[in-house]
Amino acid sequence: MPLIKVQTSVPNPGKSNIETMLKSLSEKLAKHTGKPESYVMTAFESEVPMTFAGNTVPVCDLEIKSVGTMKSEQTQSIS
């Protein structure tokens, strides 16, 4: 089951914006992994305390997991 999780330090952008983003990410992850979208999971977390380069400016992290292995071409394409 492919998973894409978004974590950000910024405030919640609103339910409608989050749903639109997650649906788009679900479709794209299914395409890149070659797995049916019915197996794809997405998640979003806002206002997560985070730093980047020792700084607390607004930051976002995307985590992608998938059962099995991903080919280097898939990893490069997703990146």
N, C-alpha and C positions, 0 to 999 in steps of 0.2 A: 504494500500500500504506500504510494508516494505521499509525502507530507511536505507542505511548505508553510513555515511559520514566520510571521512578521512580528518583530518586537521594535518598539520605538519609544523614545523618551518624551515625545510630544503628546499634548492632550488628545483625547478621543475626537476624531474628526466627524463623528455622527454615524448612526447606524446605516443609513442609506449609502454613504460613501464607502464604508467598510464592506458592506455586502457587494457593492459593485466591484471593488478591488479584489475581494476574495473570489468572486465568480470568474473574473478575468484571469487571476493567477491559477485557478483550478483548470481552466481550459488550456492555458499555456503549458502547465506542468504535464498534463495528460499528453499533449502533442509532443513535447520534448522527450518524455519517457517512453512513449509508444504504448502506454497503458490506457485502458478505458477510463474516462472521467468518473465513472461510477465508483472507481477504486481510490480516487484522489481525495485527500483531506487537506483543508486549509485552516489556519488559525491566525488570530490577530490579537496582540496585546499592546495597549497604549500606556503611557505614563510609567514606563519601567525605568527605574533609576539605572542610568548607564553613563559610561564615559567612553571617549575615543581619543587616543593620543593624550591622555591625562586631562582632557577638557570635558566640560559638561554641556557643550553646545548641543542643540538638537541632533539626535543620531538615530539611525535605523539599522536593524540587523535582519537579514533573511537567512533562514536555516532550511535546507532541503534534505530530506531523508527518503530513502527508497529501499525496500526489501530487495536483496540481491545486489548485483553490481551494475554500475552505470559505465558505459563506454566513455572513453576520453572525449570522443566527439560530442556526446550528449552533455558532458560536464562543461566543455568549452562553449557549446551553443547556449546552454542555460546561463552561464556566466556572462 
